[in-house]
């Protein structure tokens, strides 16, 4: 999960202790101008995308996008001697959900709708992978009827019932209630103050009109963005039950003519 409220380029300014003291002595509203050389650094990221073509002559031109992000923070500042930021919950857990849904949907009868499974790179750097996907989609964006992003589902949230997932932006569309009606252990996001709706890859697509929301199940636990976000801290019983509750509703969604829609004032 990205720790900003939106996506875009980032500029970081590091101040010396003396500069901080100087700024503290300035009155509010003081305008400060900075001048510095800028250098571009070329780097790479990767998306992994699979497509299950639909079988219905009409519905095959409607796609359901199931996604997660495959990156984390890599090697960083050591904490208690550990510098490897594993990202087990953020977001290997969500990647696991997408792969399990791909396994189930791919091993059964072909769905009526087309299903796109996408694992995005560089979410933690500002949604770079999902932005590239949005600009170079495998099908026109107008054919993606909805996007379910899976992020941080590896722990049970004490604010909701056991083995329950929650959907960011629940009140923004009719998607969450419809999935819940069909058996998904899915409820409203109990952390609205964190603005999680705008902090995952779903937001990149939502801003272009796709009904895109994120499934999660905890929030910012003490191991968030720390080396201790490792496999030892995952609750596999919770993950198994939560993902299991979504299999039937997602199978219904990819075989249904139901088109998720934004509620009034819900589209970002």
N, C-alpha and C positions, 0 to 999 in steps of 0.2 A: 504494500500500500504506500502510495506516494505521500510524503509529509508536507506537501504544499496544497493550497486550496485550488490550484489550477495548474495548467500545463503551459509551457513556453520556455523561452530562453532564460538563462540565469546569469546574473552578474554578482560576483561576490567581492566585497571590499573588506580587506583585513586592516584593522587599525592598530597602531602601537599604543602602549599604555599612556604615553604622553599625549597622543592625539585624542584619546578618549577623555582625558582630563580637560583638554582645550575645548572639546565639543560640549562638555558638561557645563562649562562656564559661559557658553553663548546663549543669548536670549532665544526663546521660542520664535520660530519663523525666520531665523537666519538662513539665507541662501548660501550654499557652498557649491563650488564648482571643482570638478576633478578632471585632470588630464593625464592620460596614461597610454602607452603603446598597447596595441591589441594584436594578438597573434592567433591564427586559426590552427586548430589541431585536428587532423583527420583521424577518425576512428571508425569502428564497424559495430553493427549490431545485427541480430538475426531474428527472423520470425519463422516459426514452424507452422505450416498450414496444411490441413487435409480437408478434402471435400467428399461428401457422400451425396451423389446425385439423386434427386427425388424421382419418383416414378409416375406421379400423376401428371397428365398432360398440362394441366393448368397450374397446380400447386408446385410443380418442380421449378417454376420461375419465381417462387417465394423462398427465401433462405432464412434459416434460423442460425445465428452465430453463437457458438459456445466457446468461451475464451478464458484465458488466464495469462499471467505474465511469468516468463521463465527465468528472469534475471533477479539478482539481489544486489548486495553491496560489495561482494567480493572480499578482498583483503583490505583491512582498514586499521584504524587506531586500536591497539591492543586493549582489551579489558580483562583484568585478572590474568594477564599473560596469554590470552587467546586473541588472535587477530583475524580469524576466519569467520566471516559473517555468513552463516550457513543458509539462512532464509528458509528453514523448514516449514514454518507456518506462512511466511511471507516470501514466496508464494508457491512452494512445492506442494502445499496442501491443495491449493486451487488447481494447479497443474494436474494433480492426481484425479480430481473430480472430472476434469475435461477428458482425460485419458480413459477413465472408467466409462463415461458416457459414450465415448467413441467406440469402446470395446462392445458395449451392450447394443448400441444402435447398428454397429457394423456387423454384428454376428446374427442379428435377427432379420426379419423381412425388411426390405428396403423401404424407407419412409416415403411418404407422398411428397413432402417438401424436401428441398435440398438442405443439407446440414453442413455448415462450415465449422471446423474445429481449428482454432487459432491459438497459438502460444506466442505472445508478444515479447520482443526483446526491449530492454532499456526503459521499462516503465519507471524505474527508480530515477532515471535521468530526465524525466519529463515527458513520458509517454511517446518516446520516439518511434518505437515499433508499431504501436497502434496508429500513430499519425501517418506513418508510411502506408500501412494497410488501408487507412481511410482514403488516402490519395491514389492508391493503386489497388483497388478492391478486385477480387477475383470475379465478382458479379457487380452490376451497378448498385450503388448504395440504396437506390429506390426499391431494389428487390430484397434487401435485408429487412425482414419484417420485425425482427427484434434481436437483441444481443443480451445474453446472460454472461456476465463476467464473474469468475469465481476467485475470491481473494480472502486469504486468512480464514480458512474453515477448520483449522486443526485443533481448536480448543472450544470447549463449551462456554457460552457466555452466561455468567451468573444472573444477568438481568432478564433472561428469558427461560422458558422451560427447558428441561434436559433434551439434548439431541435436536435442538431447534436451530435453524438458520434464520437470518434476517436479510431483508432486501433494502438496499439503499434507495432513497427516493420513493418509498412505498406509495406515498400519497400522490405521486406525480403521474401514475399511469394505472391502467386496469390489469396489468400483467401479474403482479404479486397476488392479488385476491383470487384471480382465476386459477393460478397454480395451486394455491392453498385449498381452494374448493375441491381440487382433484387429488388431494392427499399429501401435498408437499408440506413438510414441517417448516413453514416459512411464515415469518411475521414482520411487522414493521420494525425498522431500524430503531433500537432503543437509545442511540447516541446521536440525536439530531444536531447537537451542538458541535460535533466534530466535522460536519459537512462531508461525510464519506462519499456521498453521491458524486462529488466533484473531484475525488482524489484517487480514482482508479481509471483504467483504460476505457471503461464504458463512456466516460465523459467526452472523450475525443469524438466518439460517434454520436453521442446524444446532441452535441452542439450542431451537428449536421442533420438533425431530425430523426435519427434512428431511435426507437424506443429501446434504450440501452441502460441497464441497471446492474448493480453488483450484488452478488450473493456472498455473505460473510457470516461470521459467527463469534466474533469476540470484540475486536477493537484494538486499542493500544495497550496491550498487556506489558508487564515489566521487561519482557525479552524482545520487545519490538525494536527492530533495527539495532540489535546487539548480537555479539557472537553466540550468546546463550539461546538464540532462536534455533535450536537444534532438534534432532529427531527424538531425543529423550523427553522433550517437553510436549510432544504431540499426544493427543487423546484419540487413539485409533478407534476405540469403541464409539466415540462421538462421531468421528468422521464417517465410519461405516454406516451408522444409523441415519445420519443426516443425508448422505449421498443416496442411500437406498430409498429414502422418502421422495427423492426427486426423479428417480428413474421412470416411474409411471407417468407423472405429470409431464415430463419432458417428451416421453414417447407420444403422449396425447398431443402436445404442442406441435411436434414435427409431422403429425398426420392429420392435423385439424385445419379447418378454414378460418379459425379464429385469428384475427389480426389485432395484436396489441395496439393500444392507442394512448396518447398522452391525455391526461385529464385537463380540464380548463386551467390555464396558467401553469401547467406542469412541464411543458417543454422549456429547456434552458435557453 
